[in-house]
Amino acid sequence: MDTLENRELRYFVAVAEELHFGRAAERLGMAQPPLSRAIQQLERRLGVCLLERNRRGVRLTGAGEVLLHEGRAALDATAAAARRTRRAGGVDSPAGPRGRLVLAVKAAASHELLRKLLDAYAAEPDSAEIEVLPGGICEQEEQLRDGRADVALMYTPWNSLAGFDSEALTTEGQVAVLPAGHPLAARDTLSLAEVRDIPDLPLARWPTHGTYAPGPGPEIHNQTQLAQLIALGRTVAVVPDSARSWLWAEHTAVPLTDAPPVVTHIAWPAHSRSLALAGLIRTAARL
């Protein structure tokens, strides 16, 4: 057996994520018995055990872990192909056959680079319509992988560029953003160790792929929440230097001497054949 059907992958991924046949069946809008039979048939076709079943529940085997990872990627790729094909054909786009590109960006990022890119590309002959898709912290990678976006502005070291082609656009340092009245706000510079060890001012925690690293600091969901918590003296944050553009009067940014640089990349699916996307990348590289 060398192929899998999308239906089989959807069924297996649902069971593997829920680790419960009843909940998976409800999620898929089907009865449990045919779902159980479909998974058993899949195991027989593959010749491996994907799930261990007992009275306490369901758990993934090593082979099941592999299929969950690969299955998610395959389903994302299928959905991405459909979405991008429709956009390339101008479906539901005011621009018609001229098509459009969806550009994923971090809502809290500095708007200066984005504005320059959009203005420069709009001036190009035969430029496509650009739809800007603002997202939360580190969402751009997922939006690009599942086809909701054709291209994204991404930031290392936080975003993973694995599986994408990319072009580095800017490099900047990082700063610690503290309450303006805090004693350390008067310093010219700080180190990461100093920022991580401020009594009663824990470091803000950002999500990575939807999960937060353990720690005493607050879980950050958006820029407004972060700004409020810093102003109230509840947290300190490490952000790119360009984040100074959204700081309040109650904030102070202090440069960090040993934080890794932040590189802004424009990233797109590897091996893309979109002429409109190629034009956008050329424009970005000239900025």
ChimeraX commands (.cxc) that place a marker at each C-alpha (Angstrom):
marker #1 position 0.00,0.00,0.00 radius 0.5
marker #1 position 1.54,3.30,-1.13 radius 0.5
marker #1 position -1.35,5.77,-0.87 radius 0.5
marker #1 position -3.75,7.05,1.74 radius 0.5
marker #1 position -7.07,8.77,1.18 radius 0.5
marker #1 position -7.87,12.16,2.68 radius 0.5
marker #1 position -10.91,10.61,4.37 radius 0.5
marker #1 position -8.72,8.04,6.13 radius 0.5
marker #1 position -6.32,10.71,7.30 radius 0.5
marker #1 position -9.13,12.92,8.59 radius 0.5
marker #1 position -10.57,10.00,10.55 radius 0.5
marker #1 position -7.24,8.98,12.03 radius 0.5
marker #1 position -6.14,12.53,12.93 radius 0.5
marker #1 position -9.44,13.12,14.73 radius 0.5
marker #1 position -9.06,9.94,16.80 radius 0.5
marker #1 position -5.37,10.62,17.47 radius 0.5
marker #1 position -6.04,14.17,18.66 radius 0.5
marker #1 position -9.06,13.29,20.79 radius 0.5
marker #1 position -7.71,9.91,22.01 radius 0.5
marker #1 position -11.34,8.92,22.29 radius 0.5
marker #1 position -13.46,7.30,19.56 radius 0.5
marker #1 position -16.72,8.79,20.80 radius 0.5
marker #1 position -15.45,12.37,20.84 radius 0.5
marker #1 position -13.73,11.87,17.48 radius 0.5
marker #1 position -16.95,10.53,15.93 radius 0.5
marker #1 position -18.89,13.51,17.28 radius 0.5
marker #1 position -16.26,15.89,15.88 radius 0.5
marker #1 position -16.50,14.22,12.47 radius 0.5
marker #1 position -20.31,14.14,12.50 radius 0.5
marker #1 position -20.56,10.36,12.20 radius 0.5
marker #1 position -21.42,7.31,14.29 radius 0.5
marker #1 position -18.70,5.61,16.32 radius 0.5
marker #1 position -18.93,2.04,14.87 radius 0.5
marker #1 position -18.06,2.99,11.26 radius 0.5
marker #1 position -15.23,5.18,12.55 radius 0.5
marker #1 position -13.79,2.26,14.56 radius 0.5
marker #1 position -14.06,-0.01,11.51 radius 0.5
marker #1 position -12.33,2.57,9.31 radius 0.5
marker #1 position -9.36,2.82,11.69 radius 0.5
marker #1 position -9.10,-0.98,11.92 radius 0.5
marker #1 position -9.14,-1.23,8.11 radius 0.5
marker #1 position -6.43,1.44,7.92 radius 0.5
marker #1 position -4.25,-0.52,10.36 radius 0.5
marker #1 position -4.71,-3.69,8.33 radius 0.5
marker #1 position -3.86,-1.92,5.07 radius 0.5
marker #1 position -0.73,-0.36,6.57 radius 0.5
marker #1 position 0.23,-3.54,8.39 radius 0.5
marker #1 position 0.96,-1.68,11.64 radius 0.5
marker #1 position -0.78,-0.96,14.93 radius 0.5
marker #1 position -1.55,2.77,15.18 radius 0.5
marker #1 position -3.50,2.83,18.44 radius 0.5
marker #1 position -3.34,0.88,21.68 radius 0.5
marker #1 position -6.83,0.34,23.04 radius 0.5
marker #1 position -7.70,-0.70,26.58 radius 0.5
marker #1 position -10.37,-0.05,29.21 radius 0.5
marker #1 position -8.63,3.15,30.28 radius 0.5
marker #1 position -8.73,4.69,26.82 radius 0.5
marker #1 position -6.66,5.04,23.67 radius 0.5
marker #1 position -2.99,5.93,23.20 radius 0.5
marker #1 position -0.81,6.32,20.13 radius 0.5
marker #1 position 1.88,3.82,19.23 radius 0.5
marker #1 position 5.17,4.96,17.72 radius 0.5
marker #1 position 3.75,4.34,14.25 radius 0.5
marker #1 position 0.64,6.29,15.22 radius 0.5
marker #1 position 2.75,9.28,16.30 radius 0.5
marker #1 position 4.41,9.28,12.88 radius 0.5
marker #1 position 1.11,9.09,11.01 radius 0.5
marker #1 position -0.38,11.87,13.14 radius 0.5
marker #1 position 2.53,14.18,12.25 radius 0.5
marker #1 position 2.53,13.22,8.58 radius 0.5
marker #1 position -1.25,13.18,8.33 radius 0.5
marker #1 position -1.62,16.70,9.67 radius 0.5
marker #1 position 0.96,17.92,7.16 radius 0.5
marker #1 position -0.76,16.08,4.29 radius 0.5
marker #1 position -4.20,17.47,5.16 radius 0.5
marker #1 position -2.75,20.98,5.47 radius 0.5
marker #1 position -1.06,20.57,2.07 radius 0.5
marker #1 position -4.30,19.45,0.43 radius 0.5
marker #1 position -6.25,22.35,1.90 radius 0.5
marker #1 position -3.47,24.75,0.95 radius 0.5
marker #1 position -3.48,23.53,-2.66 radius 0.5
marker #1 position -7.23,24.15,-2.94 radius 0.5
marker #1 position -7.08,27.59,-1.34 radius 0.5
marker #1 position -4.14,28.81,-3.40 radius 0.5
marker #1 position -5.58,27.45,-6.64 radius 0.5
marker #1 position -8.82,29.31,-6.07 radius 0.5
marker #1 position -6.96,32.52,-5.31 radius 0.5
marker #1 position -4.74,32.12,-8.37 radius 0.5
marker #1 position -7.89,31.81,-10.49 radius 0.5
marker #1 position -9.41,34.94,-9.00 radius 0.5
marker #1 position -12.32,33.14,-7.32 radius 0.5
marker #1 position -14.23,35.49,-4.98 radius 0.5
marker #1 position -11.69,38.25,-5.70 radius 0.5
marker #1 position -12.74,41.73,-6.86 radius 0.5
marker #1 position -9.60,41.64,-9.01 radius 0.5
marker #1 position -11.03,38.69,-10.97 radius 0.5
marker #1 position -8.49,36.73,-13.01 radius 0.5
marker #1 position -5.78,39.19,-11.97 radius 0.5
marker #1 position -5.78,37.15,-8.75 radius 0.5
marker #1 position -4.68,38.05,-5.26 radius 0.5
marker #1 position -2.11,37.13,-2.67 radius 0.5
marker #1 position -2.72,36.78,1.05 radius 0.5
marker #1 position 0.12,38.18,3.16 radius 0.5
marker #1 position 0.19,36.99,6.79 radius 0.5
marker #1 position 1.67,39.44,9.29 radius 0.5
marker #1 position 1.94,39.72,13.05 radius 0.5
marker #1 position -0.62,42.26,14.19 radius 0.5
marker #1 position 1.72,43.70,16.82 radius 0.5
marker #1 position 4.69,44.14,14.46 radius 0.5
marker #1 position 5.95,47.51,13.29 radius 0.5
marker #1 position 3.90,48.71,10.32 radius 0.5
marker #1 position 6.72,50.68,8.67 radius 0.5
marker #1 position 8.25,47.78,6.70 radius 0.5
marker #1 position 4.82,46.47,5.72 radius 0.5
marker #1 position 3.70,49.88,4.45 radius 0.5
marker #1 position 6.86,50.26,2.36 radius 0.5
marker #1 position 6.40,46.79,0.87 radius 0.5
marker #1 position 2.74,47.32,-0.02 radius 0.5
marker #1 position 3.37,50.75,-1.54 radius 0.5
marker #1 position 6.33,49.55,-3.60 radius 0.5
marker #1 position 4.51,46.47,-4.89 radius 0.5
marker #1 position 1.35,48.40,-5.77 radius 0.5
marker #1 position 3.48,50.57,-8.06 radius 0.5
marker #1 position 4.64,47.54,-10.05 radius 0.5
marker #1 position 2.93,46.80,-13.40 radius 0.5
marker #1 position 0.52,43.84,-13.26 radius 0.5
marker #1 position 0.76,43.64,-9.47 radius 0.5
marker #1 position -1.79,41.38,-7.80 radius 0.5
marker #1 position -4.27,42.42,-5.16 radius 0.5
marker #1 position -2.73,42.00,-1.68 radius 0.5
marker #1 position -4.94,40.96,1.22 radius 0.5
marker #1 position -3.21,41.56,4.55 radius 0.5
marker #1 position -4.00,38.86,7.12 radius 0.5
marker #1 position -3.08,40.08,10.63 radius 0.5
marker #1 position -2.58,37.30,13.14 radius 0.5
marker #1 position -1.52,36.62,16.67 radius 0.5
marker #1 position 1.90,35.79,18.00 radius 0.5
marker #1 position 3.63,33.12,15.88 radius 0.5
marker #1 position 0.45,32.29,13.90 radius 0.5
marker #1 position 1.99,33.20,10.54 radius 0.5
marker #1 position 3.84,29.90,10.18 radius 0.5
marker #1 position 0.62,27.88,10.51 radius 0.5
marker #1 position -1.28,30.23,8.18 radius 0.5
marker #1 position 1.38,29.72,5.52 radius 0.5
marker #1 position 1.50,25.93,5.94 radius 0.5
marker #1 position -2.27,25.38,5.65 radius 0.5
marker #1 position -2.80,27.75,2.73 radius 0.5
marker #1 position -4.66,30.56,4.46 radius 0.5
marker #1 position -1.71,32.70,3.36 radius 0.5
marker #1 position 0.48,32.68,0.26 radius 0.5
marker #1 position 3.35,34.59,1.84 radius 0.5
marker #1 position 4.23,35.82,5.33 radius 0.5
marker #1 position 6.48,38.15,7.24 radius 0.5
marker #1 position 8.17,35.94,9.81 radius 0.5
marker #1 position 10.71,36.53,12.53 radius 0.5
marker #1 position 13.65,34.43,13.62 radius 0.5
marker #1 position 14.52,33.17,16.18 radius 0.5
marker #1 position 10.79,32.82,17.01 radius 0.5
marker #1 position 9.32,31.47,13.77 radius 0.5
marker #1 position 10.52,28.31,12.08 radius 0.5
marker #1 position 11.38,28.67,8.40 radius 0.5
marker #1 position 11.64,24.90,7.87 radius 0.5
marker #1 position 10.00,23.88,4.61 radius 0.5
marker #1 position 9.78,27.45,3.30 radius 0.5
marker #1 position 11.86,29.56,0.97 radius 0.5
marker #1 position 12.69,32.93,2.47 radius 0.5
marker #1 position 14.52,36.21,2.01 radius 0.5
marker #1 position 15.96,38.17,4.94 radius 0.5
marker #1 position 14.75,41.78,4.93 radius 0.5
marker #1 position 15.86,43.49,8.15 radius 0.5
marker #1 position 17.91,42.76,11.27 radius 0.5
marker #1 position 17.44,44.51,14.61 radius 0.5
marker #1 position 18.32,44.18,18.27 radius 0.5
marker #1 position 16.01,43.47,21.18 radius 0.5
marker #1 position 14.93,45.60,24.12 radius 0.5
marker #1 position 13.41,44.97,27.52 radius 0.5
marker #1 position 10.17,46.88,28.05 radius 0.5
marker #1 position 9.64,47.76,31.71 radius 0.5
marker #1 position 7.25,49.96,33.69 radius 0.5
marker #1 position 8.59,53.49,33.37 radius 0.5
marker #1 position 8.92,53.92,37.13 radius 0.5
marker #1 position 10.94,50.74,37.72 radius 0.5
marker #1 position 14.55,51.29,38.95 radius 0.5
marker #1 position 16.00,49.28,36.04 radius 0.5
marker #1 position 14.25,51.59,33.56 radius 0.5
marker #1 position 16.99,54.14,34.28 radius 0.5
marker #1 position 19.74,51.81,33.03 radius 0.5
marker #1 position 21.41,52.35,29.65 radius 0.5
marker #1 position 21.53,48.60,28.94 radius 0.5
marker #1 position 20.53,45.31,30.53 radius 0.5
marker #1 position 21.44,41.65,30.09 radius 0.5
marker #1 position 19.00,38.81,29.57 radius 0.5
marker #1 position 19.99,37.34,32.93 radius 0.5
marker #1 position 19.05,40.57,34.67 radius 0.5
marker #1 position 15.69,40.71,32.93 radius 0.5
marker #1 position 14.88,37.10,33.83 radius 0.5
marker #1 position 15.62,37.67,37.51 radius 0.5
marker #1 position 13.66,40.81,38.43 radius 0.5
marker #1 position 11.85,40.32,41.78 radius 0.5
marker #1 position 8.05,40.67,41.47 radius 0.5
marker #1 position 8.31,41.39,37.72 radius 0.5
marker #1 position 8.19,38.04,35.91 radius 0.5
marker #1 position 9.00,37.74,32.22 radius 0.5
marker #1 position 5.99,37.67,29.90 radius 0.5
marker #1 position 5.42,34.31,28.18 radius 0.5
marker #1 position 4.61,34.04,24.48 radius 0.5
marker #1 position 2.91,31.04,22.84 radius 0.5
marker #1 position 4.77,28.75,20.46 radius 0.5
marker #1 position 2.48,26.59,18.32 radius 0.5
marker #1 position -0.33,27.31,20.75 radius 0.5
marker #1 position 1.50,26.30,23.92 radius 0.5
marker #1 position 3.23,28.34,26.60 radius 0.5
marker #1 position 6.53,27.50,28.25 radius 0.5
marker #1 position 6.23,27.00,32.03 radius 0.5
marker #1 position 7.02,29.95,34.24 radius 0.5
marker #1 position 5.55,32.50,36.65 radius 0.5
marker #1 position 4.98,35.22,34.04 radius 0.5
marker #1 position 1.58,35.94,32.48 radius 0.5
marker #1 position 0.52,34.21,29.27 radius 0.5
marker #1 position 0.37,36.86,26.55 radius 0.5
marker #1 position -2.38,36.72,23.93 radius 0.5
marker #1 position -2.09,40.10,22.21 radius 0.5
marker #1 position -0.23,43.41,22.22 radius 0.5
marker #1 position -2.90,45.36,24.11 radius 0.5
marker #1 position -2.86,42.88,26.99 radius 0.5
marker #1 position 0.94,43.01,27.13 radius 0.5
marker #1 position 1.03,46.82,27.14 radius 0.5
marker #1 position -1.53,46.96,29.94 radius 0.5
marker #1 position 0.29,44.44,32.13 radius 0.5
marker #1 position 3.63,46.22,31.73 radius 0.5
marker #1 position 2.06,49.59,32.57 radius 0.5
marker #1 position 0.52,48.05,35.70 radius 0.5
marker #1 position 3.90,46.70,36.84 radius 0.5
marker #1 position 2.87,43.05,36.41 radius 0.5
marker #1 position 5.43,41.90,33.83 radius 0.5
marker #1 position 8.47,42.74,31.71 radius 0.5
marker #1 position 8.80,41.80,28.04 radius 0.5
marker #1 position 11.64,41.18,25.61 radius 0.5
marker #1 position 10.69,42.46,22.15 radius 0.5
marker #1 position 12.35,43.69,18.92 radius 0.5
marker #1 position 13.64,47.24,18.95 radius 0.5
marker #1 position 10.99,48.24,16.39 radius 0.5
marker #1 position 8.33,47.58,19.04 radius 0.5
marker #1 position 9.17,51.02,20.45 radius 0.5
marker #1 position 6.57,52.32,17.98 radius 0.5
marker #1 position 3.67,51.00,20.10 radius 0.5
marker #1 position 5.02,51.82,23.59 radius 0.5
marker #1 position 2.98,53.92,25.98 radius 0.5
marker #1 position 4.21,56.78,28.18 radius 0.5
marker #1 position 4.11,54.29,31.08 radius 0.5
marker #1 position 6.74,52.10,29.36 radius 0.5
marker #1 position 10.51,52.33,29.02 radius 0.5
marker #1 position 12.59,50.31,26.54 radius 0.5
marker #1 position 16.14,49.38,27.56 radius 0.5
marker #1 position 18.51,47.77,24.99 radius 0.5
marker #1 position 19.69,44.24,25.73 radius 0.5
marker #1 position 23.39,43.56,25.29 radius 0.5
marker #1 position 23.26,39.80,24.75 radius 0.5
marker #1 position 19.88,39.04,23.15 radius 0.5
marker #1 position 20.05,37.38,19.72 radius 0.5
marker #1 position 19.22,39.66,16.79 radius 0.5
marker #1 position 15.73,39.50,15.31 radius 0.5
marker #1 position 15.67,38.96,11.56 radius 0.5
marker #1 position 12.50,39.74,9.60 radius 0.5
marker #1 position 12.04,37.39,6.65 radius 0.5
marker #1 position 9.54,37.25,3.85 radius 0.5
marker #1 position 8.71,33.54,3.54 radius 0.5
marker #1 position 6.71,31.52,1.03 radius 0.5
marker #1 position 6.06,27.85,0.18 radius 0.5
marker #1 position 9.05,26.12,-1.36 radius 0.5
marker #1 position 8.85,25.53,-5.11 radius 0.5
marker #1 position 6.00,28.02,-5.61 radius 0.5
marker #1 position 5.26,28.77,-9.27 radius 0.5
marker #1 position 3.15,31.89,-8.69 radius 0.5
marker #1 position 4.29,34.78,-10.90 radius 0.5
marker #1 position 2.48,37.27,-8.66 radius 0.5
marker #1 position 4.32,35.93,-5.62 radius 0.5
marker #1 position 7.65,36.09,-7.47 radius 0.5
marker #1 position 6.98,39.75,-8.20 radius 0.5
marker #1 position 6.24,40.48,-4.55 radius 0.5
marker #1 position 9.44,38.75,-3.44 radius 0.5
marker #1 position 11.51,40.76,-5.94 radius 0.5
marker #1 position 9.94,43.96,-4.62 radius 0.5
marker #1 position 10.67,42.97,-1.01 radius 0.5
marker #1 position 14.31,42.16,-1.83 radius 0.5
marker #1 position 14.80,45.68,-3.24 radius 0.5
marker #1 position 13.55,47.46,-0.11 radius 0.5
marker link #1:1,2 radius 0.2
marker link #1:2,3 radius 0.2
marker link #1:3,4 radius 0.2
marker link #1:4,5 radius 0.2
marker link #1:5,6 radius 0.2
marker link #1:6,7 radius 0.2
marker link #1:7,8 radius 0.2
marker link #1:8,9 radius 0.2
marker link #1:9,10 radius 0.2
marker link #1:10,11 radius 0.2
marker link #1:11,12 radius 0.2
marker link #1:12,13 radius 0.2
marker link #1:13,14 radius 0.2
marker link #1:14,15 radius 0.2
marker link #1:15,16 radius 0.2
marker link #1:16,17 radius 0.2
marker link #1:17,18 radius 0.2
marker link #1:18,19 radius 0.2
marker link #1:19,20 radius 0.2
marker link #1:20,21 radius 0.2
marker link #1:21,22 radius 0.2
marker link #1:22,23 radius 0.2
marker link #1:23,24 radius 0.2
marker link #1:24,25 radius 0.2
marker link #1:25,26 radius 0.2
marker link #1:26,27 radius 0.2
marker link #1:27,28 radius 0.2
marker link #1:28,29 radius 0.2
marker link #1:29,30 radius 0.2
marker link #1:30,31 radius 0.2
marker link #1:31,32 radius 0.2
marker link #1:32,33 radius 0.2
marker link #1:33,34 radius 0.2
marker link #1:34,35 radius 0.2
marker link #1:35,36 radius 0.2
marker link #1:36,37 radius 0.2
marker link #1:37,38 radius 0.2
marker link #1:38,39 radius 0.2
marker link #1:39,40 radius 0.2
marker link #1:40,41 radius 0.2
marker link #1:41,42 radius 0.2
marker link #1:42,43 radius 0.2
marker link #1:43,44 radius 0.2
marker link #1:44,45 radius 0.2
marker link #1:45,46 radius 0.2
marker link #1:46,47 radius 0.2
marker link #1:47,48 radius 0.2
marker link #1:48,49 radius 0.2
marker link #1:49,50 radius 0.2
marker link #1:50,51 radius 0.2
marker link #1:51,52 radius 0.2
marker link #1:52,53 radius 0.2
marker link #1:53,54 radius 0.2
marker link #1:54,55 radius 0.2
marker link #1:55,56 radius 0.2
marker link #1:56,57 radius 0.2
marker link #1:57,58 radius 0.2
marker link #1:58,59 radius 0.2
marker link #1:59,60 radius 0.2
marker link #1:60,61 radius 0.2
marker link #1:61,62 radius 0.2
marker link #1:62,63 radius 0.2
marker link #1:63,64 radius 0.2
marker link #1:64,65 radius 0.2
marker link #1:65,66 radius 0.2
marker link #1:66,67 radius 0.2
marker link #1:67,68 radius 0.2
marker link #1:68,69 radius 0.2
marker link #1:69,70 radius 0.2
marker link #1:70,71 radius 0.2
marker link #1:71,72 radius 0.2
marker link #1:72,73 radius 0.2
marker link #1:73,74 radius 0.2
marker link #1:74,75 radius 0.2
marker link #1:75,76 radius 0.2
marker link #1:76,77 radius 0.2
marker link #1:77,78 radius 0.2
marker link #1:78,79 radius 0.2
marker link #1:79,80 radius 0.2
marker link #1:80,81 radius 0.2
marker link #1:81,82 radius 0.2
marker link #1:82,83 radius 0.2
marker link #1:83,84 radius 0.2
marker link #1:84,85 radius 0.2
marker link #1:85,86 radius 0.2
marker link #1:86,87 radius 0.2
marker link #1:87,88 radius 0.2
marker link #1:88,89 radius 0.2
marker link #1:89,90 radius 0.2
marker link #1:90,91 radius 0.2
marker link #1:91,92 radius 0.2
marker link #1:92,93 radius 0.2
marker link #1:93,94 radius 0.2
marker link #1:94,95 radius 0.2
marker link #1:95,96 radius 0.2
marker link #1:96,97 radius 0.2
marker link #1:97,98 radius 0.2
marker link #1:98,99 radius 0.2
marker link #1:99,100 radius 0.2
marker link #1:100,101 radius 0.2
marker link #1:101,102 radius 0.2
marker link #1:102,103 radius 0.2
marker link #1:103,104 radius 0.2
marker link #1:104,105 radius 0.2
marker link #1:105,106 radius 0.2
marker link #1:106,107 radius 0.2
marker link #1:107,108 radius 0.2
marker link #1:108,109 radius 0.2
marker link #1:109,110 radius 0.2
marker link #1:110,111 radius 0.2
marker link #1:111,112 radius 0.2
marker link #1:112,113 radius 0.2
marker link #1:113,114 radius 0.2
marker link #1:114,115 radius 0.2
marker link #1:115,116 radius 0.2
marker link #1:116,117 radius 0.2
marker link #1:117,118 radius 0.2
marker link #1:118,119 radius 0.2
marker link #1:119,120 radius 0.2
marker link #1:120,121 radius 0.2
marker link #1:121,122 radius 0.2
marker link #1:122,123 radius 0.2
marker link #1:123,124 radius 0.2
marker link #1:124,125 radius 0.2
marker link #1:125,126 radius 0.2
marker link #1:126,127 radius 0.2
marker link #1:127,128 radius 0.2
marker link #1:128,129 radius 0.2
marker link #1:129,130 radius 0.2
marker link #1:130,131 radius 0.2
marker link #1:131,132 radius 0.2
marker link #1:132,133 radius 0.2
marker link #1:133,134 radius 0.2
marker link #1:134,135 radius 0.2
marker link #1:135,136 radius 0.2
marker link #1:136,137 radius 0.2
marker link #1:137,138 radius 0.2
marker link #1:138,139 radius 0.2
marker link #1:139,140 radius 0.2
marker link #1:140,141 radius 0.2
marker link #1:141,142 radius 0.2
marker link #1:142,143 radius 0.2
marker link #1:143,144 radius 0.2
marker link #1:144,145 radius 0.2
marker link #1:145,146 radius 0.2
marker link #1:146,147 radius 0.2
marker link #1:147,148 radius 0.2
marker link #1:148,149 radius 0.2
marker link #1:149,150 radius 0.2
marker link #1:150,151 radius 0.2
marker link #1:151,152 radius 0.2
marker link #1:152,153 radius 0.2
marker link #1:153,154 radius 0.2
marker link #1:154,155 radius 0.2
marker link #1:155,156 radius 0.2
marker link #1:156,157 radius 0.2
marker link #1:157,158 radius 0.2
marker link #1:158,159 radius 0.2
marker link #1:159,160 radius 0.2
marker link #1:160,161 radius 0.2
marker link #1:161,162 radius 0.2
marker link #1:162,163 radius 0.2
marker link #1:163,164 radius 0.2
marker link #1:164,165 radius 0.2
marker link #1:165,166 radius 0.2
marker link #1:166,167 radius 0.2
marker link #1:167,168 radius 0.2
marker link #1:168,169 radius 0.2
marker link #1:169,170 radius 0.2
marker link #1:170,171 radius 0.2
marker link #1:171,172 radius 0.2
marker link #1:172,173 radius 0.2
marker link #1:173,174 radius 0.2
marker link #1:174,175 radius 0.2
marker link #1:175,176 radius 0.2
marker link #1:176,177 radius 0.2
marker link #1:177,178 radius 0.2
marker link #1:178,179 radius 0.2
marker link #1:179,180 radius 0.2
marker link #1:180,181 radius 0.2
marker link #1:181,182 radius 0.2
marker link #1:182,183 radius 0.2
marker link #1:183,184 radius 0.2
marker link #1:184,185 radius 0.2
marker link #1:185,186 radius 0.2
marker link #1:186,187 radius 0.2
marker link #1:187,188 radius 0.2
marker link #1:188,189 radius 0.2
marker link #1:189,190 radius 0.2
marker link #1:190,191 radius 0.2
marker link #1:191,192 radius 0.2
marker link #1:192,193 radius 0.2
marker link #1:193,194 radius 0.2
marker link #1:194,195 radius 0.2
marker link #1:195,196 radius 0.2
marker link #1:196,197 radius 0.2
marker link #1:197,198 radius 0.2
marker link #1:198,199 radius 0.2
marker link #1:199,200 radius 0.2
marker link #1:200,201 radius 0.2
marker link #1:201,202 radius 0.2
marker link #1:202,203 radius 0.2
marker link #1:203,204 radius 0.2
marker link #1:204,205 radius 0.2
marker link #1:205,206 radius 0.2
marker link #1:206,207 radius 0.2
marker link #1:207,208 radius 0.2
marker link #1:208,209 radius 0.2
marker link #1:209,210 radius 0.2
marker link #1:210,211 radius 0.2
marker link #1:211,212 radius 0.2
marker link #1:212,213 radius 0.2
marker link #1:213,214 radius 0.2
marker link #1:214,215 radius 0.2
marker link #1:215,216 radius 0.2
marker link #1:216,217 radius 0.2
marker link #1:217,218 radius 0.2
marker link #1:218,219 radius 0.2
marker link #1:219,220 radius 0.2
marker link #1:220,221 radius 0.2
marker link #1:221,222 radius 0.2
marker link #1:222,223 radius 0.2
marker link #1:223,224 radius 0.2
marker link #1:224,225 radius 0.2
marker link #1:225,226 radius 0.2
marker link #1:226,227 radius 0.2
marker link #1:227,228 radius 0.2
marker link #1:228,229 radius 0.2
marker link #1:229,230 radius 0.2
marker link #1:230,231 radius 0.2
marker link #1:231,232 radius 0.2
marker link #1:232,233 radius 0.2
marker link #1:233,234 radius 0.2
marker link #1:234,235 radius 0.2
marker link #1:235,236 radius 0.2
marker link #1:236,237 radius 0.2
marker link #1:237,238 radius 0.2
marker link #1:238,239 radius 0.2
marker link #1:239,240 radius 0.2
marker link #1:240,241 radius 0.2
marker link #1:241,242 radius 0.2
marker link #1:242,243 radius 0.2
marker link #1:243,244 radius 0.2
marker link #1:244,245 radius 0.2
marker link #1:245,246 radius 0.2
marker link #1:246,247 radius 0.2
marker link #1:247,248 radius 0.2
marker link #1:248,249 radius 0.2
marker link #1:249,250 radius 0.2
marker link #1:250,251 radius 0.2
marker link #1:251,252 radius 0.2
marker link #1:252,253 radius 0.2
marker link #1:253,254 radius 0.2
marker link #1:254,255 radius 0.2
marker link #1:255,256 radius 0.2
marker link #1:256,257 radius 0.2
marker link #1:257,258 radius 0.2
marker link #1:258,259 radius 0.2
marker link #1:259,260 radius 0.2
marker link #1:260,261 radius 0.2
marker link #1:261,262 radius 0.2
marker link #1:262,263 radius 0.2
marker link #1:263,264 radius 0.2
marker link #1:264,265 radius 0.2
marker link #1:265,266 radius 0.2
marker link #1:266,267 radius 0.2
marker link #1:267,268 radius 0.2
marker link #1:268,269 radius 0.2
marker link #1:269,270 radius 0.2
marker link #1:270,271 radius 0.2
marker link #1:271,272 radius 0.2
marker link #1:272,273 radius 0.2
marker link #1:273,274 radius 0.2
marker link #1:274,275 radius 0.2
marker link #1:275,276 radius 0.2
marker link #1:276,277 radius 0.2
marker link #1:277,278 radius 0.2
marker link #1:278,279 radius 0.2
marker link #1:279,280 radius 0.2
marker link #1:280,281 radius 0.2
marker link #1:281,282 radius 0.2
marker link #1:282,283 radius 0.2
marker link #1:283,284 radius 0.2
marker link #1:284,285 radius 0.2
marker link #1:285,286 radius 0.2
marker link #1:286,287 radius 0.2
view
